């Protein structure tokens, strides 16, 4: 047993030495040879079989510290004595016996596969110099390989005799299975689909920061609709960011312009890592600065920018290489490989989004009743809330139940084999799912990002198309299955995200402030939100992340249909109805901000501070109205609020309430009434 362990230790040391030569692990075109050779190398000579024999002048001999290591010649069958004491001799014998680069690549790749499989017996026979000298630099058809393997097998039998059979216990079988899983997880992958994903994310980020630039005066500016000082005072954790208090609108315009240009540099493949880090920090600081109106688009955008920092991007599809090499660069890109662990962690993150969002919908009564889609389309988040009528409920109920069933199943496509019919079916359903959301709801960026990730899900199909449906992987630039710092951080990130979603299961409400929730949980609603509600969120927050995958399960508490009536009574006694969007615009961030005016807080706000936030919002909305439209008469604002339920599908039972009364004099607001929440 001790001799066997010594052999294993020797092979491990040899493996570490060979690992230093990364080019020796390039994947070649001889995949059929590997499969055939794997079955035929059960017999042969060990790499470590160095013997002291023969004249020193023989070219088959190597000198090392006075020890002559020789490889047996097939012409002289003899019994050789194995020696495992000198790893340096073994290493020199290996390098001399497999001096040809292609041969070294072929045999060291096989050595690595067997070592990772813990197939020690086959490893001892895998790098026989005789076989390597006969096969290096040549290509064989299937029949030729079988003939050569049969002949070599007979020669090996003559030299080495019967090979010992080592029984395999359950523990080694489990370790081998785990080794295979780990190898699949950390193995290399094609770089081109990852960089195609990089380009899509870059263009999406450019559009995202351009939209943020256009919204800067309304939300980011200190003179906009959000009182950032009040938010920072009320929610202490929003102070953790890189945007200093007191900055003006010019700062944000410069910042977001630089971010949009940086996204274009990322798409071009220029400075990918520094640019990705800058975009991620900018996105994180922005959502924390505008925290009251943060929603799923912001959450997914800063998340995928973090993945840009971790992913092995920039190896292909770069503009400078294309300008300088054109066709040669394209052919090289088809062959380039990078470590694949981070990409697989990203797919696991996407799977977590689908699984958590899909399964949590089953806890919603409206989703189970088949009314959730209709209720969502009647909210202000919908692009056309007035279009949908009760007669559309049957068709929307079908879409409702299809989403319930399909969304948790989308990750199945991530693990199916290439060109599997079910994989294509799920891919089509995934595309239709997100396309439907983009067409009907004001949530484009998160859904486009999920669609963009499909290039990673179908990466093998894409590469097969680019390579002409070749089944064999092309030889070329590749990277061994490394597991360095980026891969470790990616795995840690995915573990923390999974743990955070697990903690969500024990939390009754992740937002509060809606009246039914407040009545049941007054103590919770009057408490300042803290990291203790979900301690894992604290870890994510300090890493810059704000994530919750309970998507659209809020509809039971936020199924409000709100309309406004803005009436102006002039001095001559006439009354006119104004367009309510002049006062309360219907963009997605304005809709989220207006939810605080109706006690249906979108993000967590302590109950005792809600009236202060409402006062600030009313004052800033009225001030913007007066600055744009000048002096006017006596303006009263009424709100008709009702909820979409099975008993109120036609929304004919509104609760009318006076919301605001004001006038504008000299471009300044004079507010006489505003409805505030009771502390």
C-alpha positions as CSV (number, residue, x, y, z in Angstrom):
1,X,0.0,0.0,0.0
2,X,2.8,2.4,0.8
3,X,4.4,1.7,-2.6
4,X,1.1,2.5,-4.3
5,X,0.7,5.8,-2.4
6,X,4.3,6.6,-3.3
7,X,3.4,6.1,-7.0
8,X,0.4,8.4,-6.6
9,X,2.4,11.1,-5.0
10,X,5.0,10.8,-7.8
11,X,2.3,11.2,-10.4
12,X,0.9,14.2,-8.7
13,X,4.2,15.9,-8.7
14,X,4.7,15.0,-12.3
15,X,1.3,16.4,-13.1
16,X,2.2,19.7,-11.5
17,X,5.4,19.9,-13.5
18,X,3.6,19.2,-16.8
19,X,1.0,21.8,-15.9
20,X,3.6,24.5,-16.1
21,X,3.6,24.0,-19.9
22,X,0.2,25.3,-20.8
23,X,0.7,24.7,-24.5
24,X,0.9,21.1,-23.7
25,X,-2.8,21.1,-22.9
26,X,-4.1,22.6,-26.0
27,X,-7.0,20.7,-27.4
28,X,-6.1,19.2,-30.7
29,X,-8.3,17.7,-33.5
30,X,-7.5,14.1,-32.4
31,X,-10.5,13.6,-30.2
32,X,-11.2,10.2,-31.8
33,X,-7.6,9.2,-31.0
34,X,-8.2,10.0,-27.3
35,X,-11.3,7.9,-27.1
36,X,-9.5,4.9,-28.8
37,X,-6.3,5.3,-26.9
38,X,-8.1,5.5,-23.6
39,X,-9.3,1.9,-24.1
40,X,-6.0,0.6,-25.3
41,X,-3.5,1.9,-22.7
42,X,-4.3,-0.5,-20.0
43,X,-0.9,-2.1,-20.5
44,X,2.5,-0.6,-21.1
45,X,5.4,1.0,-19.4
46,X,5.3,3.6,-16.7
47,X,6.6,7.1,-17.4
48,X,8.7,6.7,-14.3
49,X,10.4,3.4,-15.4
50,X,14.0,4.7,-15.5
51,X,16.7,2.0,-15.5
52,X,20.4,1.9,-15.3
53,X,21.5,0.0,-18.4
54,X,23.1,0.3,-21.8
55,X,26.1,2.2,-23.0
56,X,26.1,6.0,-22.3
57,X,26.7,6.7,-26.0
58,X,23.2,5.4,-26.8
59,X,20.9,8.2,-28.0
60,X,18.1,6.7,-25.9
61,X,19.9,7.5,-22.7
62,X,19.8,10.6,-20.5
63,X,22.4,11.6,-17.9
64,X,21.2,13.1,-14.6
65,X,23.5,13.3,-11.7
66,X,25.4,10.2,-12.5
67,X,22.2,8.2,-13.1
68,X,21.6,6.8,-16.6
69,X,17.8,6.6,-17.4
70,X,17.0,4.5,-20.4
71,X,13.8,3.7,-22.2
72,X,13.5,0.0,-23.3
73,X,13.7,-0.8,-26.9
74,X,10.9,-2.9,-28.5
75,X,13.6,-4.9,-30.3
76,X,14.9,-6.2,-27.0
77,X,12.0,-7.5,-24.8
78,X,13.1,-7.6,-21.3
79,X,11.9,-7.2,-17.8
80,X,12.4,-3.6,-16.4
81,X,12.5,-2.5,-12.9
82,X,10.4,0.5,-11.9
83,X,12.0,3.3,-9.9
84,X,9.8,6.1,-8.4
85,X,12.5,7.8,-6.4
86,X,13.7,10.5,-8.7
87,X,11.0,12.7,-10.1
88,X,13.5,14.9,-11.9
89,X,14.8,11.9,-13.9
90,X,11.2,11.1,-14.7
91,X,10.5,14.6,-15.8
92,X,13.6,14.7,-18.1
93,X,12.7,11.3,-19.6
94,X,9.2,12.6,-20.3
95,X,10.5,15.8,-22.0
96,X,13.0,13.8,-24.0
97,X,10.6,11.1,-25.0
98,X,7.9,13.5,-26.1
99,X,10.0,16.3,-27.5
100,X,7.6,17.0,-30.3
101,X,5.1,19.7,-29.4
102,X,2.1,18.0,-30.9
103,X,3.0,14.8,-29.3
104,X,3.4,16.4,-25.9
105,X,0.1,18.1,-26.3
106,X,-1.6,14.8,-27.2
107,X,-0.2,12.8,-24.4
108,X,-0.2,15.4,-21.6
109,X,-3.8,16.1,-22.4
110,X,-4.5,12.4,-21.9
111,X,-2.4,12.4,-18.7
112,X,-4.4,15.3,-17.3
113,X,-7.8,13.7,-18.1
114,X,-6.8,10.4,-16.4
115,X,-5.4,12.2,-13.4
116,X,-8.5,14.2,-12.9
117,X,-10.4,10.9,-13.2
118,X,-8.1,9.4,-10.5
119,X,-7.4,6.6,-12.9
120,X,-3.9,6.0,-11.6
121,X,-3.4,2.6,-13.3
122,X,-4.0,4.0,-16.7
123,X,-1.9,7.1,-16.0
124,X,1.1,4.8,-15.3
125,X,0.7,3.6,-18.9
126,X,-0.5,6.8,-20.6
127,X,2.8,8.4,-21.6
128,X,4.9,5.5,-22.8
129,X,7.7,6.9,-25.0
130,X,7.4,4.1,-27.6
131,X,3.8,5.0,-28.3
132,X,4.4,8.7,-28.3
133,X,7.3,8.4,-30.8
134,X,5.2,6.3,-33.1
135,X,2.1,8.5,-33.0
136,X,3.4,12.0,-32.6
137,X,2.8,14.4,-35.5
138,X,0.6,11.9,-37.4
139,X,-3.1,11.7,-38.1
140,X,-4.9,8.4,-38.4
141,X,-8.3,7.3,-39.5
142,X,-10.5,5.1,-37.3
143,X,-9.3,1.8,-38.9
144,X,-5.6,2.9,-38.8
145,X,-5.9,3.9,-35.2
146,X,-7.4,0.6,-34.2
147,X,-4.6,-1.3,-36.1
148,X,-1.9,0.8,-34.5
149,X,-3.5,0.4,-31.0
150,X,-3.8,-3.3,-31.4
151,X,-0.1,-3.7,-32.5
152,X,1.1,-1.5,-29.6
153,X,-1.1,-3.3,-27.2
154,X,0.6,-6.6,-28.2
155,X,4.0,-5.0,-27.8
156,X,3.1,-3.6,-24.4
157,X,1.9,-7.1,-23.3
158,X,5.3,-8.5,-24.3
159,X,7.2,-5.9,-22.4
160,X,5.1,-5.5,-19.3
161,X,3.1,-8.6,-18.9
162,X,-0.3,-8.7,-17.3
163,X,-1.3,-5.4,-15.7
164,X,-2.6,-5.6,-12.1
165,X,-6.3,-5.0,-11.6
166,X,-7.1,-2.7,-8.7
167,X,-10.6,-3.0,-7.3
168,X,-12.5,0.3,-7.1
169,X,-14.5,1.1,-3.9
170,X,-17.5,3.3,-3.5
171,X,-15.5,6.2,-2.2
172,X,-13.3,6.3,-5.3
173,X,-16.3,6.1,-7.5
174,X,-17.9,9.1,-5.7
175,X,-14.6,11.0,-6.0
176,X,-14.4,10.2,-9.6
177,X,-18.0,11.4,-10.2
178,X,-17.2,14.6,-8.3
179,X,-14.0,15.0,-10.3
180,X,-15.9,14.7,-13.6
181,X,-18.4,17.3,-12.4
182,X,-15.6,19.7,-11.3
183,X,-13.8,19.2,-14.6
184,X,-17.0,20.0,-16.5
185,X,-17.5,23.1,-14.3
186,X,-14.0,24.5,-14.6
187,X,-13.2,23.3,-18.1
188,X,-12.4,25.8,-20.9
189,X,-15.1,27.2,-23.1
190,X,-15.2,29.1,-26.4
191,X,-14.4,32.7,-25.9
192,X,-16.4,34.1,-28.9
193,X,-19.9,33.7,-27.3
194,X,-18.7,35.3,-24.1
195,X,-17.4,38.3,-26.1
196,X,-20.6,38.4,-28.1
197,X,-22.4,38.7,-24.8
198,X,-20.0,41.5,-23.9
199,X,-20.9,43.5,-27.0
200,X,-24.7,43.1,-26.3
201,X,-24.3,44.1,-22.7
202,X,-22.1,47.1,-23.7
203,X,-24.7,48.4,-26.2
204,X,-27.4,47.9,-23.6
205,X,-25.4,49.7,-21.0
206,X,-24.8,52.6,-23.4
207,X,-28.6,53.0,-23.9
208,X,-29.1,52.6,-20.1
209,X,-26.6,55.4,-19.3
210,X,-28.0,57.6,-22.0
211,X,-31.5,57.3,-20.5
212,X,-30.0,58.0,-17.1
213,X,-28.4,61.1,-18.6
214,X,-31.7,62.3,-19.9
215,X,-33.3,61.7,-16.5
216,X,-30.5,63.4,-14.6
217,X,-32.3,66.7,-14.2
218,X,-35.4,65.0,-13.0
219,X,-34.1,62.5,-10.5
220,X,-30.3,62.8,-9.9
221,X,-30.1,66.6,-9.7
222,X,-30.4,68.1,-6.2
223,X,-33.1,70.3,-7.6
224,X,-35.1,67.4,-9.1
225,X,-38.0,65.4,-7.6
226,X,-35.9,63.4,-5.0
227,X,-34.7,65.0,-1.8
228,X,-31.4,63.1,-1.7
229,X,-30.5,64.6,1.7
230,X,-33.8,63.3,3.2
231,X,-33.2,59.9,1.7
232,X,-29.7,59.7,3.0
233,X,-30.9,60.8,6.4
234,X,-33.8,58.3,6.5
235,X,-32.1,55.4,4.9
236,X,-28.5,55.4,6.2
237,X,-27.3,52.6,4.0
238,X,-27.8,54.8,0.9
239,X,-24.9,56.9,2.0
240,X,-22.5,54.2,1.0
241,X,-21.6,55.4,-2.5
242,X,-19.1,57.4,-4.5
243,X,-21.4,60.3,-5.3
244,X,-20.6,63.1,-2.8
245,X,-23.5,65.1,-1.4
246,X,-24.0,68.6,-2.8
247,X,-22.9,67.9,-6.3
248,X,-24.8,69.6,-9.1
249,X,-26.4,68.6,-12.3
250,X,-23.2,69.2,-14.4
251,X,-21.5,66.5,-12.4
252,X,-24.1,63.9,-13.3
253,X,-24.1,64.9,-17.0
254,X,-20.4,64.5,-17.2
255,X,-20.5,61.2,-15.3
256,X,-23.2,59.6,-17.4
257,X,-21.7,60.9,-20.6
258,X,-18.4,59.2,-19.7
259,X,-20.3,56.0,-18.8
260,X,-22.0,55.9,-22.2
261,X,-18.7,56.4,-24.0
262,X,-17.1,53.8,-21.8
263,X,-19.8,51.3,-22.8
264,X,-18.8,51.9,-26.4
265,X,-15.2,51.3,-25.6
266,X,-16.2,48.0,-23.9
267,X,-18.1,47.0,-27.0
268,X,-15.0,47.7,-29.1
269,X,-12.9,45.5,-26.7
270,X,-10.7,48.4,-25.5
271,X,-9.6,48.4,-21.9
272,X,-12.3,45.9,-21.1
273,X,-11.6,45.3,-17.4
274,X,-11.0,49.0,-16.3
275,X,-14.0,50.1,-18.3
276,X,-16.2,47.4,-16.8
277,X,-15.1,48.4,-13.3
278,X,-15.9,52.0,-14.0
279,X,-19.3,51.2,-15.4
280,X,-20.1,49.0,-12.5
281,X,-19.2,51.6,-9.9
282,X,-21.2,54.2,-11.8
283,X,-24.3,52.0,-11.9
284,X,-24.0,51.2,-8.2
285,X,-23.5,54.8,-7.1
286,X,-26.5,55.9,-9.3
287,X,-29.0,53.4,-8.0
288,X,-28.0,54.3,-4.4
289,X,-28.3,58.0,-5.1
290,X,-31.7,57.5,-6.7
291,X,-32.7,54.7,-4.3
292,X,-36.5,55.5,-4.0
293,X,-37.0,54.8,-7.7
294,X,-34.7,51.8,-8.1
295,X,-36.3,48.9,-9.8
296,X,-35.5,45.6,-11.6
297,X,-33.8,47.3,-14.6
298,X,-31.3,49.0,-12.3
299,X,-30.8,45.7,-10.3
300,X,-30.1,43.6,-13.4
301,X,-27.9,46.2,-15.1
302,X,-25.4,46.7,-12.3
303,X,-25.4,42.9,-11.8
304,X,-24.4,42.1,-15.4
305,X,-21.8,44.9,-15.2
306,X,-20.3,43.1,-12.3
307,X,-20.2,39.9,-14.3
308,X,-18.3,41.9,-17.0
309,X,-15.7,42.5,-14.4
310,X,-15.4,38.8,-13.6
311,X,-15.9,37.2,-17.0
312,X,-12.9,36.4,-19.2
313,X,-13.7,39.0,-21.9
314,X,-11.6,40.7,-24.5
315,X,-10.0,37.7,-26.1
316,X,-12.0,37.9,-29.3
317,X,-14.3,40.4,-31.2
318,X,-12.0,43.4,-30.5
319,X,-12.0,46.3,-32.9
320,X,-8.2,46.9,-32.9
321,X,-7.5,43.2,-33.9
322,X,-10.1,43.2,-36.5
323,X,-8.7,46.4,-38.2
324,X,-5.2,45.0,-38.1
325,X,-5.8,41.3,-39.1
326,X,-9.3,41.0,-40.5
327,X,-9.8,37.5,-41.7
328,X,-6.9,36.0,-39.8
329,X,-8.3,37.4,-36.6
330,X,-11.7,35.9,-37.3
331,X,-10.3,32.5,-37.8
332,X,-8.2,32.7,-34.6
333,X,-11.3,33.9,-32.7
334,X,-13.1,30.7,-33.7
335,X,-10.5,28.7,-32.0
336,X,-9.8,30.7,-28.9
337,X,-10.8,29.3,-25.6
338,X,-10.9,30.8,-22.1
339,X,-11.6,29.4,-18.6
340,X,-15.3,28.5,-18.4
341,X,-16.1,28.5,-14.6
342,X,-17.1,32.2,-14.4
343,X,-19.4,31.8,-17.4
344,X,-21.1,28.8,-15.8
345,X,-21.5,30.8,-12.5
346,X,-23.3,33.5,-14.6
347,X,-25.6,30.9,-16.0
348,X,-26.3,29.6,-12.5
349,X,-27.1,33.2,-11.4
350,X,-29.6,33.5,-14.3
351,X,-31.1,30.1,-13.4
352,X,-31.5,31.4,-9.8
353,X,-33.4,34.4,-11.1
354,X,-35.8,32.2,-13.1
355,X,-36.3,29.6,-10.4
356,X,-36.9,32.1,-7.5
357,X,-39.1,34.4,-9.6
358,X,-41.1,31.5,-11.0
359,X,-41.6,29.5,-7.8
360,X,-42.5,32.6,-5.7
361,X,-45.3,33.4,-8.1
362,X,-47.0,30.3,-6.8
363,X,-47.4,31.9,-3.4
364,X,-49.5,34.7,-5.0
365,X,-53.3,34.3,-4.9
366,X,-53.7,36.4,-8.0
367,X,-51.1,34.3,-10.0
368,X,-52.9,31.1,-8.9
369,X,-56.3,32.5,-9.9
370,X,-54.9,33.5,-13.3
371,X,-55.5,37.2,-12.8
372,X,-52.0,38.4,-12.1
373,X,-51.1,39.3,-15.8
374,X,-54.3,41.3,-16.2
375,X,-53.8,43.1,-12.9
376,X,-50.2,44.0,-13.9
377,X,-51.3,45.3,-17.2
378,X,-53.8,47.6,-15.5
379,X,-51.1,49.2,-13.3
380,X,-49.2,52.3,-14.4
381,X,-46.1,50.0,-15.0
382,X,-48.0,48.9,-18.2
383,X,-47.4,50.7,-21.4
384,X,-51.1,50.7,-22.3
385,X,-53.2,50.2,-19.1
386,X,-56.4,51.6,-20.7
387,X,-56.2,49.1,-23.6
388,X,-56.9,46.0,-21.5
389,X,-60.6,45.1,-20.8
390,X,-62.3,42.2,-18.9
391,X,-62.9,40.4,-22.2
392,X,-59.2,40.0,-22.4
393,X,-59.0,38.0,-19.2
394,X,-59.4,34.5,-20.6
395,X,-56.5,35.0,-23.0
396,X,-54.4,36.7,-20.4
397,X,-55.2,33.8,-18.0
398,X,-53.6,31.4,-20.4
399,X,-50.5,33.5,-20.5
400,X,-50.6,33.7,-16.7
401,X,-50.5,30.0,-16.2
402,X,-47.9,29.4,-19.0
403,X,-45.6,31.8,-17.1
404,X,-46.2,29.9,-13.9
405,X,-45.2,26.6,-15.5
406,X,-42.5,27.7,-17.9
407,X,-40.5,30.2,-15.9
408,X,-39.1,27.8,-13.4
409,X,-38.3,25.4,-16.2
410,X,-36.2,27.8,-18.3
411,X,-32.9,26.7,-16.5
412,X,-33.4,23.2,-17.9
413,X,-32.2,24.6,-21.2
414,X,-28.9,25.5,-19.6
415,X,-27.9,21.9,-19.0
416,X,-29.4,20.1,-22.1
417,X,-27.0,18.9,-24.8
418,X,-26.5,20.9,-28.0
419,X,-29.3,21.0,-30.5
420,X,-31.7,19.1,-28.2
421,X,-35.3,19.7,-29.3
422,X,-36.4,20.6,-25.8
423,X,-33.6,23.1,-25.5
424,X,-34.7,24.9,-28.6
425,X,-38.3,24.8,-27.4
426,X,-37.4,26.3,-24.1
427,X,-35.2,28.9,-25.8
428,X,-38.2,30.0,-28.0
429,X,-40.4,30.1,-24.9
430,X,-37.8,32.2,-23.1
431,X,-37.6,34.6,-25.9
432,X,-41.4,34.9,-26.2
433,X,-41.6,35.4,-22.4
434,X,-39.2,38.4,-22.4
435,X,-40.4,39.8,-25.7
436,X,-44.0,39.9,-24.3
437,X,-42.8,41.8,-21.2
438,X,-40.8,44.2,-23.2
439,X,-43.8,44.9,-25.5
440,X,-46.3,45.4,-22.6
441,X,-44.4,46.7,-19.6
442,X,-42.0,49.6,-19.0
443,X,-39.2,47.2,-18.0
444,X,-37.0,46.8,-21.1
445,X,-33.4,46.6,-19.9
446,X,-33.6,43.6,-17.5
447,X,-35.5,41.6,-20.1
448,X,-33.1,42.5,-23.0
449,X,-30.2,41.5,-20.7
450,X,-31.8,38.1,-20.1
451,X,-32.4,37.6,-23.9
452,X,-28.7,38.6,-24.5
453,X,-27.6,35.9,-22.1
454,X,-29.1,33.3,-24.5
455,X,-25.9,33.5,-26.5
456,X,-24.2,31.8,-23.6
457,X,-27.0,29.2,-23.3
458,X,-26.7,28.4,-27.0
459,X,-22.9,28.9,-27.3
460,X,-22.2,25.4,-28.7
461,X,-24.9,25.8,-31.4
462,X,-23.4,29.2,-32.3
463,X,-19.9,27.9,-32.6
464,X,-21.1,24.9,-34.6
465,X,-22.7,27.2,-37.1
466,X,-19.5,29.4,-37.3
467,X,-17.3,26.3,-37.7
468,X,-19.6,24.8,-40.4
469,X,-21.3,22.3,-38.0
470,X,-18.0,20.5,-37.5
471,X,-18.2,18.0,-34.7
472,X,-14.6,18.2,-33.8
473,X,-13.2,21.1,-32.0
474,X,-10.7,23.0,-34.0
475,X,-7.1,23.2,-32.8
476,X,-6.0,26.6,-31.8
477,X,-5.5,29.0,-28.9
478,X,-7.1,27.7,-25.7
479,X,-6.8,28.0,-22.0
480,X,-6.7,25.2,-19.5
481,X,-9.6,24.9,-17.1
482,X,-8.2,27.4,-14.7
483,X,-9.8,28.3,-11.4
484,X,-8.1,31.5,-10.4
485,X,-9.2,34.5,-8.5
486,X,-12.0,35.6,-10.9
487,X,-13.5,32.1,-10.9
488,X,-13.3,31.9,-7.1
489,X,-15.0,35.3,-6.7
490,X,-17.7,34.3,-9.2
491,X,-18.4,31.1,-7.3
492,X,-18.5,33.0,-4.0
493,X,-20.9,35.6,-5.5
494,X,-23.3,32.9,-6.7
495,X,-23.2,31.2,-3.3
496,X,-24.0,34.4,-1.5
497,X,-26.8,35.2,-3.9
498,X,-28.3,31.8,-3.4
499,X,-28.1,32.2,0.4
500,X,-29.7,35.6,0.2
501,X,-32.7,34.1,-1.7
502,X,-33.0,31.4,0.8
503,X,-33.3,34.0,3.6
504,X,-36.1,35.6,1.6
505,X,-38.2,32.5,2.3
506,X,-38.4,33.3,6.0
507,X,-39.2,37.0,5.5
508,X,-43.0,37.7,5.3
509,X,-42.6,41.0,3.4
510,X,-39.7,42.5,1.6
511,X,-41.4,45.8,1.0
512,X,-43.9,47.4,3.4
513,X,-46.0,50.4,3.6
514,X,-49.1,49.2,1.8
515,X,-52.1,49.7,4.2
516,X,-53.0,46.0,4.5
517,X,-49.4,45.1,5.3
518,X,-49.1,48.0,7.8
519,X,-52.2,47.0,9.6
520,X,-50.8,43.5,10.2
521,X,-47.2,44.5,10.8
522,X,-47.3,47.9,12.5
523,X,-44.1,47.2,14.5
524,X,-42.3,46.1,11.3
525,X,-43.5,49.1,9.3
526,X,-42.5,51.6,12.0
527,X,-39.0,50.2,12.2
528,X,-36.1,51.6,10.1
529,X,-35.0,48.9,7.6
530,X,-31.8,47.3,8.7
531,X,-29.5,44.6,7.4
532,X,-30.6,42.3,10.2
533,X,-33.8,41.6,8.2
534,X,-31.7,39.7,5.8
535,X,-28.0,39.6,7.0
536,X,-26.9,38.2,3.6
537,X,-28.2,41.4,2.0
538,X,-25.6,43.3,4.1
539,X,-22.8,41.3,2.4
540,X,-24.2,42.0,-1.0
541,X,-24.8,45.7,-0.3
542,X,-21.2,46.3,0.8
543,X,-20.1,44.5,-2.5
544,X,-22.3,47.0,-4.4
545,X,-25.3,44.7,-5.1
546,X,-29.0,45.1,-4.4
547,X,-30.7,42.0,-5.5
548,X,-34.1,40.4,-5.0
549,X,-35.6,37.9,-7.4
550,X,-39.1,37.9,-6.1
551,X,-40.3,39.5,-9.3
552,X,-44.0,40.4,-9.8
553,X,-45.0,38.6,-6.6
554,X,-45.8,42.1,-5.3
555,X,-48.9,42.3,-7.5
556,X,-51.2,41.2,-4.6
557,X,-50.2,44.2,-2.6
558,X,-49.6,46.7,-5.4
559,X,-52.5,45.9,-7.8
560,X,-53.6,49.5,-7.8
561,X,-55.2,51.3,-10.7
562,X,-54.8,55.0,-10.1
563,X,-56.1,57.9,-12.2
564,X,-55.8,61.6,-11.6
565,X,-58.1,64.5,-12.2
566,X,-56.4,67.9,-12.3
567,X,-58.9,70.8,-12.2
568,X,-58.0,74.5,-12.6
569,X,-60.5,77.2,-11.4
570,X,-59.6,80.6,-12.8
571,X,-60.4,84.0,-11.3
572,X,-63.3,84.6,-13.8
573,X,-65.0,81.5,-12.3
574,X,-64.4,79.1,-15.2
575,X,-63.1,75.6,-14.6
576,X,-60.9,73.6,-16.9
577,X,-59.5,70.1,-16.7
578,X,-55.8,69.9,-17.3
579,X,-53.8,66.9,-18.6
580,X,-52.8,65.0,-15.4
581,X,-49.4,64.1,-17.0
582,X,-48.4,67.7,-16.8
583,X,-48.3,67.4,-13.1
584,X,-47.7,63.6,-12.7
585,X,-45.8,62.1,-15.6
586,X,-46.3,58.4,-16.3
587,X,-42.7,57.3,-16.9
588,X,-41.6,54.3,-14.9
589,X,-39.6,56.2,-12.3
590,X,-42.3,58.8,-11.9
591,X,-44.8,56.1,-11.4
592,X,-42.6,54.5,-8.7
593,X,-42.1,57.9,-7.0
594,X,-45.9,58.6,-7.0
595,X,-46.6,55.3,-5.3
596,X,-45.2,56.9,-2.1
597,X,-48.0,59.5,-2.2
598,X,-50.5,56.8,-1.8
599,X,-48.8,55.0,1.1
600,X,-47.9,52.1,-1.2
601,X,-44.2,52.6,-0.8
602,X,-42.1,51.0,-3.5
603,X,-38.9,50.7,-1.5
604,X,-38.8,50.4,2.3
605,X,-39.4,53.6,4.1
606,X,-40.0,53.8,7.9
607,X,-43.6,54.7,8.6
608,X,-42.7,57.6,10.8
609,X,-40.7,59.2,8.0
610,X,-43.2,58.6,5.2
611,X,-45.1,61.8,5.7
612,X,-41.9,63.8,5.5
613,X,-41.1,62.1,2.2
614,X,-44.6,62.8,0.9
615,X,-44.4,66.4,1.8
616,X,-41.1,66.7,-0.1
617,X,-42.5,65.0,-3.2
618,X,-45.6,67.1,-3.3
619,X,-43.6,70.3,-2.9
620,X,-41.1,69.3,-5.7
621,X,-43.8,68.2,-8.1
622,X,-45.7,71.4,-7.6
623,X,-42.5,73.5,-7.9
624,X,-41.7,71.9,-11.2
625,X,-45.2,72.5,-12.5
626,X,-45.0,76.2,-11.6
627,X,-41.6,76.7,-13.1
628,X,-42.8,75.2,-16.4
629,X,-46.3,76.6,-16.7
630,X,-46.1,79.9,-14.8
631,X,-49.0,81.5,-12.9
632,X,-52.4,79.9,-13.0
633,X,-55.6,79.7,-11.0
634,X,-56.7,77.6,-8.1
635,X,-55.7,73.9,-8.9
636,X,-57.2,70.9,-7.2
637,X,-55.9,67.4,-7.7
638,X,-58.1,64.3,-7.1
639,X,-57.1,60.7,-7.2
640,X,-59.3,57.8,-8.0
641,X,-57.8,54.7,-6.5
642,X,-59.0,51.1,-6.8
643,X,-57.6,47.6,-6.9
644,X,-57.8,45.0,-9.6
645,X,-59.5,41.9,-8.1
646,X,-61.8,39.2,-9.4
647,X,-64.8,41.2,-8.1
648,X,-63.6,44.5,-9.7
649,X,-62.2,43.5,-13.1
650,X,-64.0,46.4,-14.9
651,X,-62.5,48.8,-12.3
652,X,-65.8,50.6,-11.7
653,X,-65.5,51.1,-7.9
654,X,-62.9,53.8,-7.4
655,X,-62.3,55.6,-4.1
656,X,-62.0,59.3,-4.8
657,X,-59.9,61.5,-2.6
658,X,-58.6,65.0,-2.7
659,X,-54.8,64.8,-3.0
660,X,-53.5,68.3,-3.4
661,X,-54.5,72.0,-3.7
662,X,-52.2,74.8,-4.8
663,X,-51.6,77.9,-6.9
664,X,-48.6,79.4,-8.6
665,X,-47.7,83.1,-8.1
666,X,-44.6,84.5,-9.7
667,X,-43.4,81.1,-10.7
668,X,-43.4,79.9,-7.1
669,X,-45.8,77.4,-5.6
670,X,-48.3,78.1,-2.8
671,X,-49.6,74.9,-1.4
672,X,-52.9,75.0,0.6
673,X,-53.6,71.3,1.1
674,X,-51.8,68.0,0.7
675,X,-52.8,64.6,1.9
676,X,-50.1,63.1,4.1
677,X,-49.8,59.7,5.7
678,X,-50.4,59.6,9.5
679,X,-47.2,58.8,11.4
